[in-house]
Amino acid sequence: MDSRHRKDEAQRFLETYAAYGEDLALRIYTSRLLGADPSLVLHGGGNTSVKSTAVDLLGDPVEVLFIKGSGWDLAAIEPRGFPACRLAPLRRACELEKMTDEQMVALLRGQMLDPSSPTPSVEALLHAILPAKFVDHTHADAVLAVIDQRGAAEAVQAIYGDEVIFVPYVMPGFALARRVAEVVRARLEAGALPSLMILDKHGVFTWGETAEQSYTRMIDAVTRAEQYLAQRGQILSHPTVAAPELDVRAAIGPVVRGALARASGRPWVCTLRTSLQIIAFCERDDLERVSQIGCATPDHVIRTKARPLVIRDYSVSDTARLRASVEQAIARYVAEYHEYFRRCSEARGVVREELDPFPRVLLFPGVGALCVGGSRAEAEIVADIYDHTATVIEDAEALGGYQPVSELDLFDMEYWSLEQAKLKVGAGQKGPLDRRIALITGAASGIGRATAAAFLAAGAHVALVDRDEEQLEKVAAELGARHRDRCVKVACDVRSEASVNKALAQAAAHFGGIDVVVSNAGRAFAGSIHTSEGHEALCTSLELNLLGHQNVARAAARVLLAQDSGGALLFNASKSAFNQGPDFGPYAVAKAALVALMRQYAVDLGRHGVRANAVNADRIRTALFGAGLLEARAKARNVSVDDYFRDNLLRRETTAADVAQAFLYLATAEATTGCILTVDGGNAAAFPR
């Protein structure tokens, strides 16, 4: 492992964060270096600190510990992510005989100079008692592979000799800080304190008087562990592996997602990790043994649970068989989790409220690891962690045998209130479409774009579908900037069945399934249908405004039925279905047929819990009225363009945002199907009959 510390980069951070002082500026720089390497820390893991001085609210200088705040990610940490705590009281706390978790948190928060800062890391006391100015802590893969096995102490001694402090496993928090305080005191009394500490089954600490010194010592420690593994580990021979095809990836997610939804009573979002490392790991003959031993470091248990679920008896080409295998496996997993909770609670003599018993990682040999969470972001965190867990397990097994912390230790960590609190940081308020997945056609403009924005604001994950790839790219970038990984763009022409099938497969593979489809793509066609031009326009309109919707609905129905957890098919129809305009037959006839199509889906899929509804909008300023059509329609009604948009009972212009709210309502209307919702400002001639 190479050091990535650069003097010019360090100087840039000094200039950028000059207002916060040199110590904190350099602390941020090397913290980000550590956080940028997933083989060192992952998603909020690890922590760093610096001892410095700050001015309190009375204007007095105080010796403080700037320590990473709980829930912050080192890769993107900012000055506000380092709460400042008075250092002296933290050091004194380690002299106490005992302290509860609640007392420790109260102490840490009570010593913060700014009460509005994030809660300091649970390892703040440990950082405080180490005498060096800068302290770094990571869960480096290579170090974990060395210490997650029998004879870890001997291996650490062989690698580092007397340059290391080795601490047998102690759960993080006050007990660990007190234990380290005793070890540090003894080593100082003996005359020398190394700059490296290994916590068995947990991770590695380094420290120094400068940020660069502490960082480079971390890199050196990890490099030596990597060299040890390379020298003593066997060269693993894996079968030739390849990432699964799109149809395979699209088939598994919906079945798993639906089974979990039925079992848990709430939706999930999935990601399928198909890295060569994961696929090779899933091909191990002893997968059922090595995957069930436990987490690479206890911190990961709140994300991945203690064990993944292995599913071998499955066929992606047989949905019924796949569903049966997944349902049976989940039921076994849940039963085993209940027993694990009972067994560990009794062994520890504690009373706890059981957490949800559902797996976060499902291993499919030949395919990869399907990881689940309450959002795509959560699922990706799980996948990243398990990708590295597989690496640690492989290396530890090759070295001598994977043996992380015990089941009881994992239980302690999983049910530790301070660890659970990390999951609540930034959770925020949930919207009506939280954990739901929507696919919207024609999403690059007009009503589709407005609906996508409304759904994202309501908490949904959204697949943005459009044939205009350039405009789709712009809209996806704009919405993605605000909603990060909750939207994905998919190029598609709804007139092509193959294109639609691929788009639905891409969305299902990306998010794990679909809950709501807004079939919106369309275009207005004009002409008198008794003329040859009008007849040609009618045929073209039927291809897009009727059969295009059928292509989307049919492909979506396959996903919804595979999930077997309900869902919604929503169609953008038109008031023209009930109130035709002169020379507008090509559009009106297709939209009237679309209403019939919606009703048929309501009848056919109702028994499966799938709802079908439509929105009849009228006179919305969108690209639909391009190429002079707007002026032509206004002239046909003998009104001005502006009056054309306001020619309704409410005398107000109806907007794309109004239509989006109608789709949002129908997406959440669990008891409504076969409904036509009008959004046109009021048009008596178009009232549904």
Rosetta blueprint (number, residue, H / E / L):
1 M L
2 D L
3 S L
4 R L
5 H L
6 R L
7 K H
8 D H
9 E H
10 A H
11 Q H
12 R H
13 F H
14 L H
15 E H
16 T H
17 Y L
18 A H
19 A H
20 Y H
21 G L
22 E H
23 D H
24 L H
25 A H
26 L H
27 R H
28 I H
29 Y H
30 T H
31 S H
32 R H
33 L H
34 L H
35 G H
36 A L
37 D L
38 P L
39 S L
40 L L
41 V L
42 L L
43 H L
44 G L
45 G L
46 G L
47 N E
48 T E
49 S E
50 V E
51 K E
52 S E
53 T E
54 A E
55 V E
56 D L
57 L L
58 L L
59 G L
60 D L
61 P E
62 V E
63 E E
64 V E
65 L E
66 F E
67 I E
68 K L
69 G E
70 S L
71 G L
72 W L
73 D L
74 L H
75 A H
76 A H
77 I L
78 E L
79 P H
80 R H
81 G H
82 F L
83 P L
84 A E
85 C E
86 R E
87 L H
88 A H
89 P H
90 L H
91 R H
92 R H
93 A H
94 C L
95 E L
96 L L
97 E L
98 K L
99 M L
100 T L
101 D H
102 E H
103 Q H
104 M H
105 V H
106 A H
107 L H
108 L H
109 R H
110 G H
111 Q L
112 M E
113 L L
114 D L
115 P L
116 S L
117 S L
118 P L
119 T L
120 P E
121 S L
122 V L
123 E L
124 A H
125 L H
126 L H
127 H H
128 A H
129 I H
130 L L
131 P L
132 A L
133 K L
134 F E
135 V E
136 D E
137 H E
138 T E
139 H L
140 A L
141 D H
142 A H
143 V H
144 L H
145 A H
146 V H
147 I H
148 D L
149 Q L
150 R L
151 G L
152 A H
153 A H
154 E H
155 A H
156 V H
157 Q H
158 A H
159 I H
160 Y H
161 G H
162 D H
163 E H
164 V L
165 I E
166 F E
167 V E
168 P L
169 Y L
170 V L
171 M L
172 P L
173 G L
174 F H
175 A H
176 L H
177 A H
178 R H
179 R H
180 V H
181 A H
182 E H
183 V H
184 V H
185 R H
186 A H
187 R H
188 L H
189 E H
190 A L
191 G L
192 A L
193 L L
194 P L
195 S L
196 L E
197 M E
198 I E
199 L E
200 D L
201 K L
202 H L
203 G E
204 V E
205 F E
206 T E
207 W E
208 G E
209 E L
210 T L
211 A H
212 E H
213 Q H
214 S H
215 Y H
216 T H
217 R H
218 M H
219 I H
220 D H
221 A H
222 V H
223 T H
224 R H
225 A H
226 E H
227 Q H
228 Y H
229 L H
230 A H
231 Q H
232 R H
233 G L
234 Q L
235 I L
236 L L
237 S L
238 H L
239 P L
240 T L
241 V L
242 A L
243 A L
244 P L
245 E L
246 L H
247 D H
248 V H
249 R H
250 A H
251 A H
252 I H
253 G H
254 P H
255 V H
256 V H
257 R H
258 G H
259 A H
260 L H
261 A H
262 R H
263 A H
264 S H
265 G L
266 R L
267 P L
268 W L
269 V E
270 C E
271 T E
272 L E
273 R E
274 T L
275 S L
276 L H
277 Q H
278 I H
279 I H
280 A H
281 F H
282 C H
283 E L
284 R L
285 D L
286 D L
287 L H
288 E H
289 R H
290 V H
291 S L
292 Q L
293 I L
294 G L
295 C L
296 A L
297 T L
298 P H
299 D H
300 H H
301 V H
302 I H
303 R H
304 T H
305 K L
306 A L
307 R L
308 P L
309 L E
310 V E
311 I L
312 R L
313 D L
314 Y L
315 S L
316 V L
317 S L
318 D L
319 T H
320 A H
321 R H
322 L H
323 R H
324 A H
325 S H
326 V H
327 E H
328 Q H
329 A H
330 I H
331 A H
332 R H
333 Y H
334 V H
335 A H
336 E H
337 Y H
338 H H
339 E H
340 Y H
341 F H
342 R H
343 R H
344 C H
345 S H
346 E H
347 A H
348 R H
349 G L
350 V L
351 V L
352 R L
353 E L
354 E L
355 L L
356 D L
357 P L
358 F L
359 P L
360 R L
361 V E
362 L E
363 L E
364 F E
365 P L
366 G L
367 V L
368 G E
369 A E
370 L E
371 C E
372 V E
373 G E
374 G L
375 S L
376 R H
377 A H
378 E H
379 A H
380 E H
381 I H
382 V H
383 A H
384 D H
385 I H
386 Y H
387 D H
388 H H
389 T H
390 A H
391 T H
392 V H
393 I H
394 E H
395 D H
396 A H
397 E H
398 A H
399 L H
400 G L
401 G L
402 Y L
403 Q L
404 P L
405 V L
406 S L
407 E H
408 L H
409 D H
410 L H
411 F H
412 D H
413 M H
414 E H
415 Y L
416 W L
417 S H
418 L H
419 E H
420 Q H
421 A H
422 K H
423 L H
424 K H
425 V L
426 G L
427 A L
428 G L
429 Q L
430 K L
431 G L
432 P L
433 L L
434 D L
435 R L
436 R L
437 I E
438 A E
439 L E
440 I E
441 T E
442 G L
443 A L
444 A L
445 S L
446 G H
447 I H
448 G H
449 R H
450 A H
451 T H
452 A H
453 A H
454 A H
455 F H
456 L H
457 A H
458 A L
459 G L
460 A L
461 H E
462 V E
463 A E
464 L E
465 V E
466 D E
467 R L
468 D L
469 E H
470 E H
471 Q H
472 L H
473 E H
474 K H
475 V H
476 A H
477 A H
478 E H
479 L H
480 G H
481 A H
482 R H
483 H H
484 R H
485 D H
486 R H
487 C E
488 V E
489 K E
490 V E
491 A E
492 C L
493 D L
494 V L
495 R L
496 S L
497 E H
498 A H
499 S H
500 V H
501 N H
502 K H
503 A H
504 L H
505 A H
506 Q H
507 A H
508 A H
509 A H
510 H H
511 F H
512 G L
513 G L
514 I L
515 D L
516 V E
517 V E
518 V E
519 S E
520 N L
521 A L
522 G L
523 R L
524 A L
525 F L
526 A L
527 G E
528 S L
529 I L
530 H L
531 T L
532 S H
533 E H
534 G H
535 H H
536 E H
537 A H
538 L H
539 C H
540 T H
541 S H
542 L H
543 E H
544 L H
545 N H
546 L L
547 L H
548 G H
549 H H
550 Q H
551 N H
552 V H
553 A H
554 R H
555 A H
556 A H
557 A H
558 R H
559 V H
560 L H
561 L H
562 A H
563 Q H
564 D L
565 S L
566 G L
567 G E
568 A E
569 L E
570 L E
571 F E
572 N E
573 A L
574 S L
575 K H
576 S H
577 A H
578 F L
579 N L
580 Q L
581 G L
582 P L
583 D L
584 F E
585 G H
586 P H
587 Y H
588 A H
589 V H
590 A H
591 K H
592 A H
593 A H
594 L H
595 V H
596 A H
597 L H
598 M H
599 R H
600 Q H
601 Y H
602 A H
603 V H
604 D H
605 L H
606 G H
607 R H
608 H H
609 G L
610 V E
611 R E
612 A E
613 N E
614 A E
615 V E
616 N E
617 A E
618 D L
619 R L
620 I L
621 R L
622 T L
623 A H
624 L H
625 F H
626 G L
627 A L
628 G L
629 L H
630 L H
631 E H
632 A H
633 R H
634 A H
635 K H
636 A H
637 R L
638 N L
639 V L
640 S L
641 V H
642 D H
643 D H
644 Y H
645 F H
646 R H
647 D L
648 N L
649 L L
650 L L
651 R L
652 R L
653 E L
654 T L
655 T L
656 A H
657 A H
658 D H
659 V H
660 A H
661 Q H
662 A H
663 F H
664 L H
665 Y H
666 L H
667 A H
668 T H
669 A L
670 E L
671 A L
672 T L
673 T L
674 G L
675 C E
676 I E
677 L E
678 T E
679 V E
680 D L
681 G L
682 G L
683 N L
684 A H
685 A H
686 A H
687 F L
688 P L
689 R L
